[in-house]
Amino acid sequence: MRGLLGLACLLAGAVVFAAQAVGPQSPLENHGPAAVQPPLSLDRAIVIAEQHFKARVVRAAEDETDGHRVYVLRLLSEEGRVWTVRVDAQTGAMS
């Protein structure tokens, strides 16, 4: 009986370890067409754009058309280049 109990504890520990090794999934990961992702906050969109483009966001605005939210970000590079990026709040796609 002790051997069976020990085996059950060992298996339970392995399951917990495997779950921790996988870790939480990013909200921007693609979980298939049926998955609904929470909208991206403006603060998170700024962080993502700054890291992606290695530039600083100097102006941020929110635009909504037909219930679809897009963040309009003005970026400034270290070289002085300025450009605008639009970030889809639902998908995180940048254009």
N, CA, C and O atoms as CSV, one atom per row, in Angstrom:
chain,resi,resn,atom,element,x,y,z
A,1,MET,N,N,0.823,-1.195,0.000
A,1,MET,CA,C,0.000,0.000,0.000
A,1,MET,C,C,0.868,1.260,0.000
A,1,MET,O,O,0.548,2.232,-0.684
A,2,ARG,N,N,1.977,1.247,0.772
A,2,ARG,CA,C,2.853,2.419,0.797
A,2,ARG,C,C,3.457,2.686,-0.580
A,2,ARG,O,O,3.621,3.841,-0.973
A,3,GLY,N,N,3.780,1.643,-1.296
A,3,GLY,CA,C,4.349,1.806,-2.624
A,3,GLY,C,C,3.380,2.477,-3.573
A,3,GLY,O,O,3.781,3.309,-4.387
A,4,LEU,N,N,2.105,2.125,-3.476
A,4,LEU,CA,C,1.082,2.728,-4.319
A,4,LEU,C,C,0.878,4.198,-3.962
A,4,LEU,O,O,0.721,5.044,-4.843
A,5,LEU,N,N,0.882,4.492,-2.667
A,5,LEU,CA,C,0.729,5.880,-2.222
A,5,LEU,C,C,1.925,6.715,-2.667
A,5,LEU,O,O,1.761,7.854,-3.102
A,6,GLY,N,N,3.110,6.159,-2.560
A,6,GLY,CA,C,4.318,6.870,-2.993
A,6,GLY,C,C,4.301,7.152,-4.482
A,6,GLY,O,O,4.690,8.233,-4.924
A,7,LEU,N,N,3.842,6.163,-5.263
A,7,LEU,CA,C,3.742,6.336,-6.702
A,7,LEU,C,C,2.733,7.431,-7.066
A,7,LEU,O,O,2.975,8.230,-7.971
A,8,ALA,N,N,1.597,7.460,-6.351
A,8,ALA,CA,C,0.588,8.482,-6.598
A,8,ALA,C,C,1.140,9.870,-6.287
A,8,ALA,O,O,0.887,10.813,-7.036
A,9,CYS,N,N,1.883,10.008,-5.203
A,9,CYS,CA,C,2.485,11.308,-4.849
A,9,CYS,C,C,3.512,11.730,-5.891
A,9,CYS,O,O,3.591,12.902,-6.259
A,10,LEU,N,N,4.292,10.772,-6.360
A,10,LEU,CA,C,5.302,11.060,-7.375
A,10,LEU,C,C,4.651,11.542,-8.669
A,10,LEU,O,O,5.121,12.504,-9.277
A,11,LEU,N,N,3.583,10.889,-9.090
A,11,LEU,CA,C,2.867,11.299,-10.300
A,11,LEU,C,C,2.233,12.676,-10.133
A,11,LEU,O,O,2.274,13.489,-11.056
A,12,ALA,N,N,1.649,12.946,-8.971
A,12,ALA,CA,C,1.037,14.254,-8.724
A,12,ALA,C,C,2.093,15.353,-8.786
A,12,ALA,O,O,1.853,16.423,-9.346
A,13,GLY,N,N,3.258,15.085,-8.211
A,13,GLY,CA,C,4.352,16.058,-8.266
A,13,GLY,C,C,4.813,16.310,-9.680
A,13,GLY,O,O,5.123,17.447,-10.036
A,14,ALA,N,N,4.865,15.265,-10.499
A,14,ALA,CA,C,5.287,15.413,-11.893
A,14,ALA,C,C,4.305,16.276,-12.669
A,14,ALA,O,O,4.708,17.084,-13.506
A,15,VAL,N,N,3.005,16.104,-12.391
A,15,VAL,CA,C,1.985,16.902,-13.072
A,15,VAL,C,C,2.134,18.371,-12.706
A,15,VAL,O,O,2.070,19.236,-13.580
A,16,VAL,N,N,2.335,18.665,-11.412
A,16,VAL,CA,C,2.514,20.055,-10.966
A,16,VAL,C,C,3.764,20.645,-11.596
A,16,VAL,O,O,3.738,21.784,-12.063
A,17,PHE,N,N,4.860,19.890,-11.617
A,17,PHE,CA,C,6.104,20.375,-12.208
A,17,PHE,C,C,5.922,20.684,-13.692
A,17,PHE,O,O,6.388,21.718,-14.170
A,18,ALA,N,N,5.256,19.804,-14.417
A,18,ALA,CA,C,5.039,20.017,-15.849
A,18,ALA,C,C,4.186,21.255,-16.098
A,18,ALA,O,O,4.438,22.000,-17.044
A,19,ALA,N,N,3.183,21.478,-15.262
A,19,ALA,CA,C,2.327,22.656,-15.419
A,19,ALA,C,C,3.118,23.933,-15.175
A,19,ALA,O,O,2.904,24.934,-15.858
A,20,GLN,N,N,4.030,23.908,-14.207
A,20,GLN,CA,C,4.842,25.091,-13.918
A,20,GLN,C,C,5.859,25.335,-15.025
A,20,GLN,O,O,6.170,26.484,-15.338
A,21,ALA,N,N,6.380,24.263,-15.621
A,21,ALA,CA,C,7.383,24.398,-16.670
A,21,ALA,C,C,6.798,25.058,-17.907
A,21,ALA,O,O,7.482,25.823,-18.587
A,22,VAL,N,N,5.530,24.766,-18.204
A,22,VAL,CA,C,4.877,25.371,-19.357
A,22,VAL,C,C,4.676,26.847,-19.107
A,22,VAL,O,O,4.904,27.656,-20.006
A,23,GLY,N,N,4.256,27.223,-17.907
A,23,GLY,CA,C,4.085,28.616,-17.526
A,23,GLY,C,C,2.848,29.232,-18.136
A,23,GLY,O,O,2.184,28.615,-18.969
A,24,PRO,N,N,2.536,30.448,-17.723
A,24,PRO,CA,C,1.363,31.134,-18.271
A,24,PRO,C,C,1.609,31.527,-19.712
A,24,PRO,O,O,2.739,31.816,-20.106
A,25,GLN,N,N,0.565,31.537,-20.478
A,25,GLN,CA,C,0.681,31.901,-21.874
A,25,GLN,C,C,0.434,33.394,-22.052
A,25,GLN,O,O,-0.370,33.998,-21.341
A,26,SER,N,N,1.126,33.962,-22.995
A,26,SER,CA,C,0.995,35.380,-23.294
A,26,SER,C,C,-0.400,35.676,-23.839
A,26,SER,O,O,-0.944,34.877,-24.601
A,27,PRO,N,N,-0.988,36.816,-23.459
A,27,PRO,CA,C,-2.301,37.149,-24.003
A,27,PRO,C,C,-2.272,37.427,-25.496
A,27,PRO,O,O,-3.326,37.466,-26.132
A,28,LEU,N,N,-1.079,37.624,-26.076
A,28,LEU,CA,C,-0.995,37.907,-27.504
A,28,LEU,C,C,-0.741,36.658,-28.337
A,28,LEU,O,O,-0.672,36.733,-29.564
A,29,GLU,N,N,-0.598,35.486,-27.663
A,29,GLU,CA,C,-0.395,34.257,-28.419
A,29,GLU,C,C,-1.660,33.903,-29.175
A,29,GLU,O,O,-2.767,34.218,-28.739
A,30,ASN,N,N,-1.489,33.254,-30.296
A,30,ASN,CA,C,-2.634,32.849,-31.103
A,30,ASN,C,C,-3.176,31.529,-30.572
A,30,ASN,O,O,-2.474,30.518,-30.579
A,31,HIS,N,N,-4.408,31.537,-30.118
A,31,HIS,CA,C,-5.033,30.338,-29.587
A,31,HIS,C,C,-6.101,29.813,-30.529
A,31,HIS,O,O,-6.998,29.090,-30.097
A,32,GLY,N,N,-6.025,30.152,-31.779
A,32,GLY,CA,C,-6.997,29.677,-32.747
A,32,GLY,C,C,-8.087,30.699,-32.965
A,32,GLY,O,O,-8.183,31.676,-32.222
A,33,PRO,N,N,-8.901,30.488,-33.967
A,33,PRO,CA,C,-9.919,31.470,-34.334
A,33,PRO,C,C,-11.016,31.624,-33.297
A,33,PRO,O,O,-11.655,32.675,-33.257
A,34,ALA,N,N,-11.268,30.630,-32.455
A,34,ALA,CA,C,-12.362,30.705,-31.492
A,34,ALA,C,C,-11.963,31.462,-30.227
A,34,ALA,O,O,-12.833,31.869,-29.456
A,35,ALA,N,N,-10.666,31.656,-30.001
A,35,ALA,CA,C,-10.208,32.299,-28.773
A,35,ALA,C,C,-10.479,33.802,-28.825
A,35,ALA,O,O,-10.245,34.452,-29.844
A,36,VAL,N,N,-10.967,34.333,-27.729
A,36,VAL,CA,C,-11.211,35.765,-27.613
A,36,VAL,C,C,-10.170,36.315,-26.649
A,36,VAL,O,O,-10.056,35.857,-25.512
A,37,GLN,N,N,-9.416,37.297,-27.113
A,37,GLN,CA,C,-8.363,37.876,-26.297
A,37,GLN,C,C,-8.839,39.203,-25.719
A,37,GLN,O,O,-9.569,39.946,-26.376
A,38,PRO,N,N,-8.428,39.498,-24.494
A,38,PRO,CA,C,-8.805,40.793,-23.927
A,38,PRO,C,C,-8.108,41.908,-24.695
A,38,PRO,O,O,-7.011,41.708,-25.217
A,39,PRO,N,N,-8.729,43.070,-24.768
A,39,PRO,CA,C,-8.097,44.164,-25.509
A,39,PRO,C,C,-6.794,44.611,-24.845
A,39,PRO,O,O,-6.629,44.520,-23.629
A,40,LEU,N,N,-5.900,45.083,-25.661
A,40,LEU,CA,C,-4.607,45.590,-25.227
A,40,LEU,C,C,-4.812,46.986,-24.636
A,40,LEU,O,O,-5.523,47.807,-25.216
A,41,SER,N,N,-4.196,47.253,-23.491
A,41,SER,CA,C,-4.301,48.591,-22.914
A,41,SER,C,C,-3.361,49.536,-23.658
A,41,SER,O,O,-2.424,49.092,-24.321
A,42,LEU,N,N,-3.610,50.825,-23.549
A,42,LEU,CA,C,-2.746,51.819,-24.184
A,42,LEU,C,C,-1.338,51.713,-23.615
A,42,LEU,O,O,-0.363,51.770,-24.365
A,43,ASP,N,N,-1.220,51.560,-22.300
A,43,ASP,CA,C,0.105,51.451,-21.674
A,43,ASP,C,C,0.883,50.259,-22.225
A,43,ASP,O,O,2.076,50.369,-22.506
A,44,ARG,N,N,0.211,49.125,-22.379
A,44,ARG,CA,C,0.875,47.923,-22.892
A,44,ARG,C,C,1.257,48.115,-24.362
A,44,ARG,O,O,2.325,47.672,-24.783
A,45,ALA,N,N,0.400,48.767,-25.142
A,45,ALA,CA,C,0.712,49.035,-26.548
A,45,ALA,C,C,1.956,49.913,-26.667
A,45,ALA,O,O,2.782,49.707,-27.557
A,46,ILE,N,N,2.088,50.881,-25.780
A,46,ILE,CA,C,3.260,51.764,-25.788
A,46,ILE,C,C,4.521,50.965,-25.492
A,46,ILE,O,O,5.526,51.115,-26.188
A,47,VAL,N,N,4.481,50.127,-24.480
A,47,VAL,CA,C,5.646,49.315,-24.120
A,47,VAL,C,C,6.051,48.417,-25.284
A,47,VAL,O,O,7.233,48.319,-25.612
A,48,ILE,N,N,5.080,47.765,-25.906
A,48,ILE,CA,C,5.357,46.866,-27.025
A,48,ILE,C,C,5.990,47.630,-28.192
A,48,ILE,O,O,6.978,47.174,-28.768
A,49,ALA,N,N,5.431,48.776,-28.536
A,49,ALA,CA,C,5.952,49.566,-29.664
A,49,ALA,C,C,7.359,50.083,-29.365
A,49,ALA,O,O,8.230,50.034,-30.233
A,50,GLU,N,N,7.590,50.574,-28.154
A,50,GLU,CA,C,8.919,51.080,-27.805
A,50,GLU,C,C,9.969,49.975,-27.876
A,50,GLU,O,O,11.078,50.200,-28.359
A,51,GLN,N,N,9.625,48.795,-27.401
A,51,GLN,CA,C,10.570,47.682,-27.456
A,51,GLN,C,C,10.781,47.214,-28.891
A,51,GLN,O,O,11.910,46.929,-29.291
A,52,HIS,N,N,9.719,47.134,-29.655
A,52,HIS,CA,C,9.812,46.642,-31.032
A,52,HIS,C,C,10.645,47.568,-31.911
A,52,HIS,O,O,11.492,47.109,-32.678
A,53,PHE,N,N,10.405,48.866,-31.799
A,53,PHE,CA,C,11.067,49.822,-32.673
A,53,PHE,C,C,12.304,50.460,-32.052
A,53,PHE,O,O,13.007,51.220,-32.717
A,54,LYS,N,N,12.578,50.158,-30.777
A,54,LYS,CA,C,13.714,50.752,-30.057
A,54,LYS,C,C,13.671,52.277,-30.185
A,54,LYS,O,O,14.651,52.927,-30.551
A,55,ALA,N,N,12.495,52.812,-29.869
A,55,ALA,CA,C,12.248,54.252,-29.948
A,55,ALA,C,C,11.336,54.636,-28.787
A,55,ALA,O,O,10.807,53.777,-28.081
A,56,ARG,N,N,11.167,55.927,-28.608
A,56,ARG,CA,C,10.339,56.429,-27.510
A,56,ARG,C,C,9.028,56.971,-28.065
A,56,ARG,O,O,9.010,57.699,-29.058
A,57,VAL,N,N,7.926,56.601,-27.402
A,57,VAL,CA,C,6.621,57.140,-27.791
A,57,VAL,C,C,6.518,58.544,-27.202
A,57,VAL,O,O,6.640,58.730,-25.991
A,58,VAL,N,N,6.291,59.536,-28.075
A,58,VAL,CA,C,6.204,60.924,-27.629
A,58,VAL,C,C,4.773,61.447,-27.643
A,58,VAL,O,O,4.484,62.491,-27.059
A,59,ARG,N,N,3.878,60.721,-28.310
A,59,ARG,CA,C,2.466,61.092,-28.320
A,59,ARG,C,C,1.645,59.831,-28.541
A,59,ARG,O,O,2.006,58.969,-29.342
A,60,ALA,N,N,0.538,59.738,-27.818
A,60,ALA,CA,C,-0.336,58.567,-27.956
A,60,ALA,C,C,-1.787,59.037,-27.961
A,60,ALA,O,O,-2.185,59.896,-27.173
A,61,ALA,N,N,-2.561,58.454,-28.863
A,61,ALA,CA,C,-3.987,58.771,-28.953
A,61,ALA,C,C,-4.750,57.476,-29.224
A,61,ALA,O,O,-4.190,56.486,-29.696
A,62,GLU,N,N,-6.021,57.516,-28.917
A,62,GLU,CA,C,-6.887,56.369,-29.151
A,62,GLU,C,C,-7.903,56.736,-30.219
A,62,GLU,O,O,-8.519,57.800,-30.163
A,63,ASP,N,N,-8.075,55.854,-31.187
A,63,ASP,CA,C,-9.032,56.070,-32.268
A,63,ASP,C,C,-9.985,54.885,-32.276
A,63,ASP,O,O,-9.551,53.737,-32.189
A,64,GLU,N,N,-11.268,55.153,-32.378
A,64,GLU,CA,C,-12.251,54.076,-32.409
A,64,GLU,C,C,-13.204,54.292,-33.573
A,64,GLU,O,O,-13.825,55.346,-33.705
A,65,THR,N,N,-13.305,53.263,-34.418
A,65,THR,CA,C,-14.202,53.303,-35.561
A,65,THR,C,C,-15.057,52.048,-35.546
A,65,THR,O,O,-14.535,50.933,-35.560
A,66,ASP,N,N,-16.360,52.228,-35.517
A,66,ASP,CA,C,-17.296,51.094,-35.483
A,66,ASP,C,C,-16.987,50.122,-34.351
A,66,ASP,O,O,-17.076,48.907,-34.525
A,67,GLY,N,N,-16.624,50.661,-33.197
A,67,GLY,CA,C,-16.334,49.824,-32.038
A,67,GLY,C,C,-14.980,49.143,-32.075
A,67,GLY,O,O,-14.681,48.324,-31.205
A,68,HIS,N,N,-14.159,49.459,-33.058
A,68,HIS,CA,C,-12.830,48.859,-33.196
A,68,HIS,C,C,-11.786,49.879,-32.740
A,68,HIS,O,O,-11.637,50.937,-33.351
A,69,ARG,N,N,-11.064,49.556,-31.665
A,69,ARG,CA,C,-10.109,50.487,-31.066
A,69,ARG,C,C,-8.710,50.306,-31.652
A,69,ARG,O,O,-8.211,49.189,-31.786
A,70,VAL,N,N,-8.093,51.435,-31.996
A,70,VAL,CA,C,-6.725,51.463,-32.508
A,70,VAL,C,C,-5.990,52.568,-31.767
A,70,VAL,O,O,-6.519,53.661,-31.570
A,71,TYR,N,N,-4.755,52.266,-31.357
A,71,TYR,CA,C,-3.922,53.283,-30.720
A,71,TYR,C,C,-2.998,53.877,-31.777
A,71,TYR,O,O,-2.363,53.148,-32.539
A,72,VAL,N,N,-2.929,55.195,-31.816
A,72,VAL,CA,C,-2.072,55.899,-32.760
A,72,VAL,C,C,-0.903,56.456,-31.957
A,72,VAL,O,O,-1.077,57.329,-31.106
A,73,LEU,N,N,0.292,55.937,-32.242
A,73,LEU,CA,C,1.484,56.294,-31.473
A,73,LEU,C,C,2.481,57.031,-32.346
A,73,LEU,O,O,2.778,56.600,-33.460
A,74,ARG,N,N,2.994,58.134,-31.844
A,74,ARG,CA,C,4.058,58.881,-32.523
A,74,ARG,C,C,5.359,58.493,-31.823
A,74,ARG,O,O,5.482,58.631,-30.606
A,75,LEU,N,N,6.333,58.004,-32.604
A,75,LEU,CA,C,7.602,57.551,-32.045
A,75,LEU,C,C,8.751,58.446,-32.467
A,75,LEU,O,O,8.713,59.078,-33.523
A,76,LEU,N,N,9.779,58.491,-31.622
A,76,LEU,CA,C,10.992,59.267,-31.878
A,76,LEU,C,C,12.189,58.360,-31.629
A,76,LEU,O,O,12.352,57.822,-30.534
A,77,SER,N,N,13.032,58.192,-32.656
A,77,SER,CA,C,14.228,57.351,-32.517
A,77,SER,C,C,15.364,58.190,-31.934
A,77,SER,O,O,15.273,59.415,-31.868
A,78,GLU,N,N,16.433,57.513,-31.513
A,78,GLU,CA,C,17.615,58.220,-30.996
A,78,GLU,C,C,18.255,59.098,-32.064
A,78,GLU,O,O,18.906,60.095,-31.752
A,79,GLU,N,N,18.064,58.720,-33.334
A,79,GLU,CA,C,18.629,59.497,-34.450
A,79,GLU,C,C,17.778,60.705,-34.805
A,79,GLU,O,O,18.159,61.495,-35.669
A,80,GLY,N,N,16.623,60.864,-34.149
A,80,GLY,CA,C,15.749,61.993,-34.412
A,80,GLY,C,C,14.652,61.716,-35.424
A,80,GLY,O,O,13.902,62.626,-35.778
A,81,ARG,N,N,14.539,60.493,-35.893
A,81,ARG,CA,C,13.481,60.131,-36.847
A,81,ARG,C,C,12.150,60.050,-36.117
A,81,ARG,O,O,12.069,59.479,-35.029
A,82,VAL,N,N,11.103,60.621,-36.713
A,82,VAL,CA,C,9.756,60.610,-36.129
A,82,VAL,C,C,8.814,59.908,-37.105
A,82,VAL,O,O,8.847,60.167,-38.307
A,83,TRP,N,N,7.981,59.024,-36.582
A,83,TRP,CA,C,6.999,58.337,-37.415
A,83,TRP,C,C,5.811,57.920,-36.570
A,83,TRP,O,O,5.863,57.958,-35.341
A,84,THR,N,N,4.740,57.520,-37.239
A,84,THR,CA,C,3.498,57.140,-36.576
A,84,THR,C,C,3.235,55.659,-36.798
A,84,THR,O,O,3.437,55.131,-37.892
A,85,VAL,N,N,2.783,55.004,-35.745
A,85,VAL,CA,C,2.431,53.582,-35.801
A,85,VAL,C,C,1.022,53.429,-35.257
A,85,VAL,O,O,0.653,54.060,-34.266
A,86,ARG,N,N,0.249,52.594,-35.909
A,86,ARG,CA,C,-1.096,52.268,-35.422
A,86,ARG,C,C,-1.068,50.867,-34.851
A,86,ARG,O,O,-0.576,49.941,-35.495
A,87,VAL,N,N,-1.597,50.700,-33.632
A,87,VAL,CA,C,-1.611,49.406,-32.953
A,87,VAL,C,C,-3.067,48.992,-32.738
A,87,VAL,O,O,-3.837,49.703,-32.093
A,88,ASP,N,N,-3.428,47.843,-33.283
A,88,ASP,CA,C,-4.775,47.307,-33.104
A,88,ASP,C,C,-4.898,46.832,-31.658
A,88,ASP,O,O,-4.118,45.989,-31.215
A,89,ALA,N,N,-5.870,47.365,-30.921
A,89,ALA,CA,C,-6.029,47.038,-29.504
A,89,ALA,C,C,-6.439,45.584,-29.287
A,89,ALA,O,O,-6.144,45.015,-28.236
A,90,GLN,N,N,-7.100,44.986,-30.244
A,90,GLN,CA,C,-7.568,43.604,-30.063
A,90,GLN,C,C,-6.479,42.581,-30.392
A,90,GLN,O,O,-6.351,41.573,-29.698
A,91,THR,N,N,-5.703,42.828,-31.431
A,91,THR,CA,C,-4.722,41.829,-31.884
A,91,THR,C,C,-3.278,42.188,-31.560
A,91,THR,O,O,-2.417,41.310,-31.511
A,92,GLY,N,N,-3.006,43.478,-31.338
A,92,GLY,CA,C,-1.637,43.910,-31.122
A,92,GLY,C,C,-0.874,44.137,-32.424
A,92,GLY,O,O,0.313,44.463,-32.399
A,93,ALA,N,N,-1.553,43.965,-33.569
A,93,ALA,CA,C,-0.894,44.158,-34.871
A,93,ALA,C,C,-0.533,45.617,-35.048
A,93,ALA,O,O,-1.317,46.508,-34.722
A,94,MET,N,N,0.671,45.854,-35.572
A,94,MET,CA,C,1.152,47.216,-35.798
A,94,MET,C,C,1.245,47.503,-37.291
A,94,MET,O,O,1.648,46.649,-38.081
A,95,SER,N,N,0.865,48.716,-37.658
A,95,SER,CA,C,0.987,49.133,-39.062
A,95,SER,C,C,1.372,50.592,-39.120
A,95,SER,O,O,1.529,51.146,-40.207
